[in-house]
Amino acid sequence: RSLSKERGRPLSPFMTARRELEVGAGRSPTGGAAAAASRDWNARKSHVPSSSRGSPVHHTQVPRRELGASTPSPMSRSHRGPRAVRNGKTALAAATAQEYEILSESVLWESPYGAMAVYERTVRFPDHSPGGGDPDGDDDGDVPALSKKLDSSAEGKTVRWHIVGCPLGNFSSVVIFPYDSKTGTCSLIREYCPGIHDIKSGIPGGLYEERKHTDLLNAARDELNEEAGLMGGTWFALAPEGIPQDKYSRNRLHPYLVIDSSIDPNPRRQDDTEQIEVEHFVTLDEAKRRLLAGDMPAPAAMVTLMAIDKLRDLGYVS
């Protein structure tokens, strides 16, 4: 059943094409590089190299919280909505990702440039409790647009998800916050954002590409030079393991802080698809004002706050 039809909305072009494929050949429209990258990524279960040998990058240690098991409360057993929390812990605290079994994964669509792919992933949950929808577990309740509950069994419910990823970047991107300690200011960029059709503030960032970069730090240096015209400096990896970009994304963001980089008289060329202006000597208060006003995309806003917090730890700001 189509959720769009059930709710009285016309099918999108993407869903129309998918319905035709299901009724017809019954297979994904594309395979290619994204499918190969997907299989390779799941098989290796490894991270992109974080830095090359001898690179002057300081990794910030992120403390890991000890998670313990707890018995679900009566409400969590009987209520079909969000699970109740007791002492800050839920039944999920004892679960691991390995208990969520990936039954299948295929490529629904991929960009001809490799920068974006949509995957259909079917996952079996370790807990058979529906956790949402109608009490009898069927799909007549509210179901997220990117997922579809297939069935429930003693082994656990099965859900089909639509997720996105960037195989060209090995599902990894870098975001850099440049800070100048002499003036107590930062460098921001202004660029056109095609998704929202608007011009916004931001900070340098881009994809890690195996064919171009030796590691994540190399990618970060290149993006800083290309988009802000800066080079050198002292580098800090703010989250060495990276941060999931979104609940429905395979991509990970790798945030960096660079202190006291200098202007490169001959920076790398910007991509032909980019039009970027650099703003040096922006105060931290102004950067925070812009992000709170909604003038920064979420990754740039998040890394800006992380960088300011790190600068506070290092004694650069109070």
C-alpha positions as CSV (number, residue, x, y, z in Angstrom):
1,R,0.0,0.0,0.0
2,S,1.1,3.5,-0.7
3,L,1.1,5.9,2.3
4,S,0.7,8.8,-0.1
5,K,-2.4,7.3,-1.6
6,E,-3.8,6.4,1.8
7,R,-3.5,10.0,3.0
8,G,-4.9,11.5,-0.2
9,R,-1.7,12.8,-1.6
10,P,-0.5,12.1,-5.1
11,L,2.6,9.9,-5.5
12,S,5.9,11.7,-6.0
13,P,7.8,11.0,-9.2
14,F,10.3,8.9,-7.2
15,M,7.5,6.7,-5.7
16,T,5.7,6.5,-9.1
17,A,8.9,5.1,-10.7
18,R,9.4,2.7,-7.8
19,R,5.8,1.4,-8.1
20,E,6.4,0.8,-11.8
21,L,9.5,-1.2,-11.0
22,E,7.8,-3.2,-8.3
23,V,4.9,-4.1,-10.6
24,G,7.2,-4.7,-13.6
25,A,10.7,-6.1,-13.3
26,G,10.6,-6.1,-9.5
27,R,14.2,-4.9,-9.1
28,S,16.1,-1.8,-8.3
29,P,16.7,0.7,-11.1
30,T,20.4,0.9,-10.6
31,G,23.3,-1.1,-9.1
32,G,26.7,0.1,-10.2
33,A,29.2,1.9,-8.1
34,A,26.9,2.7,-5.2
35,A,25.9,-1.0,-4.7
36,A,29.5,-2.0,-4.8
37,A,30.4,0.6,-2.3
38,S,27.6,-0.4,-0.1
39,R,28.7,-4.1,-0.1
40,D,32.3,-3.1,0.4
41,W,31.5,-0.7,3.3
42,N,29.4,-3.3,5.2
43,A,32.0,-6.0,4.6
44,R,34.9,-4.0,5.9
45,K,33.1,-2.3,8.9
46,S,36.2,0.0,9.1
47,H,36.7,3.8,9.3
48,V,38.4,6.1,6.8
49,P,42.0,6.8,7.9
50,S,41.8,9.6,10.4
51,S,45.3,11.1,9.7
52,S,48.5,10.2,8.0
53,R,51.6,9.3,10.0
54,G,53.2,12.4,11.5
55,S,50.3,14.7,10.9
56,P,50.1,17.3,13.6
57,V,46.5,16.7,14.6
58,H,45.4,16.5,18.2
59,H,42.6,14.1,18.9
60,T,40.0,15.0,21.5
61,Q,39.2,12.0,23.6
62,V,35.5,11.5,23.9
63,P,34.4,9.7,27.1
64,R,32.2,6.7,26.6
65,R,29.3,6.4,29.0
66,E,28.8,3.0,30.6
67,L,25.4,1.7,29.6
68,G,23.7,-0.9,31.8
69,A,20.7,-3.1,31.3
70,S,17.4,-2.3,33.0
71,T,14.1,-4.0,33.3
72,P,11.4,-2.2,31.3
73,S,8.7,-0.6,33.4
74,P,5.1,-1.8,33.2
75,M,4.3,1.2,31.1
76,S,7.0,0.4,28.6
77,R,5.5,-3.2,28.2
78,S,1.9,-2.1,27.7
79,H,2.2,1.3,26.0
80,R,2.7,1.2,22.3
81,G,4.2,4.7,22.0
82,P,7.7,5.8,23.2
83,R,9.2,3.6,25.9
84,A,9.2,4.8,29.4
85,V,12.6,5.8,31.0
86,R,13.6,4.9,34.5
87,N,16.8,6.3,36.0
88,G,17.9,7.6,32.6
89,K,18.0,4.0,31.1
90,T,15.8,2.0,28.8
91,A,15.8,-1.5,27.5
92,L,17.7,-0.2,24.5
93,A,20.6,0.6,26.8
94,A,21.6,-3.0,26.9
95,A,21.1,-3.6,23.1
96,T,23.8,-3.4,20.5
97,A,23.6,-2.7,16.8
98,Q,24.6,-6.3,16.1
99,E,21.2,-7.4,17.5
100,Y,19.5,-5.5,14.6
101,E,19.9,-7.9,11.8
102,I,20.2,-6.5,8.2
103,L,18.3,-8.9,6.1
104,S,18.8,-7.2,2.8
105,E,20.0,-4.0,1.2
106,S,19.7,-2.7,-2.4
107,V,20.2,0.5,-4.3
108,L,17.0,2.2,-5.3
109,W,18.7,5.2,-7.0
110,E,22.1,6.7,-7.4
111,S,23.4,9.9,-8.7
112,P,25.4,9.5,-11.9
113,Y,28.2,11.5,-10.1
114,G,28.3,9.1,-7.2
115,A,27.6,11.9,-4.7
116,M,24.3,10.5,-3.5
117,A,22.5,7.2,-3.4
118,V,19.2,6.0,-1.9
119,Y,19.3,2.5,-0.3
120,E,16.4,0.2,0.7
121,R,17.5,-1.7,3.8
122,T,15.4,-4.3,5.6
123,V,16.1,-4.8,9.3
124,R,14.9,-7.3,11.9
125,F,14.6,-5.8,15.4
126,P,15.6,-7.8,18.5
127,D,12.3,-6.7,20.2
128,H,9.0,-7.8,18.8
129,S,7.1,-5.0,20.5
130,P,5.7,-2.7,17.8
131,G,6.6,0.4,19.6
132,G,4.3,2.6,17.6
133,G,1.2,2.5,15.4
134,D,-2.0,0.7,16.4
135,P,-2.1,-1.6,19.4
136,D,-2.5,-4.7,17.2
137,G,0.7,-3.8,15.4
138,D,-0.7,-3.1,11.9
139,D,0.3,-0.2,9.8
140,D,-2.8,1.9,9.9
141,G,-1.2,4.3,12.4
142,D,1.4,7.0,11.7
143,V,4.4,5.5,10.0
144,P,7.5,7.5,9.2
145,A,7.7,8.4,5.6
146,L,11.1,6.8,5.2
147,S,10.2,3.4,6.7
148,K,7.6,0.7,6.4
149,K,6.8,-2.0,9.0
150,L,6.6,-5.4,7.2
151,D,5.7,-7.9,9.9
152,S,6.1,-9.1,13.5
153,S,7.2,-12.5,14.7
154,A,8.7,-14.1,17.7
155,E,12.1,-13.2,16.3
156,G,11.3,-9.5,16.2
157,K,9.5,-7.1,13.9
158,T,10.9,-6.5,10.4
159,V,11.1,-2.9,9.1
160,R,12.1,-1.7,5.6
161,W,14.0,1.7,5.6
162,H,15.0,4.1,2.9
163,I,18.3,5.6,3.8
164,V,20.8,7.9,2.0
165,G,24.5,7.8,1.6
166,C,27.5,9.2,-0.4
167,P,29.5,6.3,-1.9
168,L,31.8,8.8,-3.7
169,G,33.0,10.1,-0.3
170,N,33.2,6.6,1.3
171,F,30.3,7.9,3.4
172,S,32.6,10.5,5.1
173,S,32.8,14.3,5.0
174,V,34.9,16.9,6.8
175,V,33.8,20.2,8.4
176,I,36.4,22.8,9.6
177,F,36.1,25.8,11.9
178,P,39.0,28.3,11.4
179,Y,39.9,30.4,14.4
180,D,42.5,33.2,14.6
181,S,43.9,33.6,18.2
182,K,45.6,37.0,17.5
183,T,42.2,38.7,16.7
184,G,39.9,36.3,18.6
185,T,37.8,35.9,15.4
186,C,36.9,33.2,13.0
187,S,36.5,32.8,9.2
188,L,33.0,32.0,7.8
189,I,31.9,31.5,4.2
190,R,28.8,32.6,2.4
191,E,27.5,30.3,-0.3
192,Y,24.4,29.3,-2.3
193,C,22.6,26.2,-0.8
194,P,20.7,24.5,-3.6
195,G,18.5,22.3,-1.3
196,I,16.9,25.4,0.4
197,H,17.5,27.7,-2.6
198,D,19.0,30.4,-0.4
199,I,22.4,31.9,0.5
200,K,23.6,31.0,4.0
201,S,26.6,31.4,6.2
202,G,28.8,28.4,6.9
203,I,32.3,27.0,7.4
204,P,34.5,25.1,5.0
205,G,33.7,21.4,4.4
206,G,33.5,18.7,1.8
207,L,33.8,15.0,1.0
208,Y,36.7,12.7,1.7
209,E,37.6,11.0,-1.6
210,E,39.9,8.0,-1.6
211,R,41.3,8.9,-5.1
212,K,42.2,12.4,-3.9
213,H,43.0,12.2,-0.2
214,T,45.3,10.1,1.9
215,D,43.2,10.5,5.0
216,L,40.5,12.7,6.6
217,L,43.0,15.4,7.7
218,N,44.3,15.7,4.2
219,A,40.7,16.2,3.0
220,A,40.1,18.8,5.7
221,R,43.3,20.7,4.7
222,D,42.2,20.7,1.0
223,E,38.7,21.9,1.8
224,L,40.0,24.7,4.1
225,N,42.4,25.9,1.3
226,E,39.8,25.6,-1.5
227,E,36.8,27.2,0.2
228,A,38.5,29.7,2.6
229,G,41.9,30.3,1.0
230,L,43.7,29.3,4.2
231,M,46.6,26.9,4.9
232,G,48.6,25.5,7.9
233,G,47.6,26.0,11.5
234,T,47.3,23.7,14.5
235,W,44.6,21.1,14.0
236,F,42.2,19.4,16.5
237,A,39.9,16.5,15.6
238,L,36.8,17.4,17.6
239,A,35.2,13.9,17.3
240,P,37.8,11.4,16.1
241,E,35.2,8.6,15.4
242,G,33.0,11.0,13.4
243,I,29.4,11.9,14.0
244,P,26.4,10.3,12.3
245,Q,25.0,12.9,9.9
246,D,21.3,11.9,10.4
247,K,19.2,9.0,11.6
248,Y,18.4,8.1,8.0
249,S,21.9,8.6,6.6
250,R,25.0,6.3,6.3
251,N,27.3,9.3,6.2
252,R,29.5,10.5,9.1
253,L,30.7,14.1,9.7
254,H,34.3,14.6,10.9
255,P,34.6,18.0,12.6
256,Y,37.9,19.9,13.0
257,L,39.1,23.0,14.6
258,V,42.1,24.8,13.1
259,I,43.9,27.6,15.0
260,D,46.0,30.3,13.4
261,S,46.1,29.2,9.8
262,S,47.4,31.8,7.3
263,I,46.1,33.2,4.0
264,D,47.4,31.2,1.0
265,P,48.3,33.6,-1.9
266,N,47.6,30.8,-4.4
267,P,44.8,28.7,-3.0
268,R,43.2,25.7,-4.8
269,R,40.4,26.4,-7.3
270,Q,36.9,26.1,-6.1
271,D,34.6,23.5,-7.7
272,D,32.8,24.7,-10.8
273,T,29.5,24.2,-9.1
274,E,30.4,26.4,-6.1
275,Q,30.3,30.1,-5.6
276,I,31.8,31.0,-2.2
277,E,32.7,34.2,-0.6
278,V,35.0,34.2,2.5
279,E,34.4,36.4,5.6
280,H,37.5,36.8,7.8
281,F,37.6,38.4,11.2
282,V,34.0,37.4,12.2
283,T,33.6,37.6,16.0
284,L,32.4,34.4,17.8
285,D,29.4,36.3,19.1
286,E,28.4,37.1,15.5
287,A,28.9,33.5,14.5
288,K,26.6,32.3,17.3
289,R,24.1,35.0,16.4
290,R,23.9,33.7,12.8
291,L,23.5,30.1,13.8
292,L,20.8,30.9,16.3
293,A,19.0,33.0,13.7
294,G,19.0,29.9,11.3
295,D,21.6,31.4,9.0
296,M,23.8,28.2,9.1
297,P,23.0,24.7,7.9
298,A,23.0,22.2,10.8
299,P,26.5,20.6,10.2
300,A,28.1,24.1,10.2
301,A,26.1,25.2,13.2
302,M,27.0,22.1,15.2
303,V,30.7,22.3,14.4
304,T,30.8,26.0,15.3
305,L,29.4,25.2,18.8
306,M,31.8,22.3,19.2
307,A,34.8,24.4,18.2
308,I,33.8,27.3,20.5
309,D,33.5,24.8,23.4
310,K,37.0,23.4,22.5
311,L,38.4,26.9,22.4
312,R,37.0,27.4,25.9
313,D,38.7,24.2,27.1
314,L,42.0,25.4,25.6
315,G,41.7,28.8,27.3
316,Y,41.3,30.9,24.2
317,V,37.8,32.1,25.2
318,S,36.1,32.5,28.5
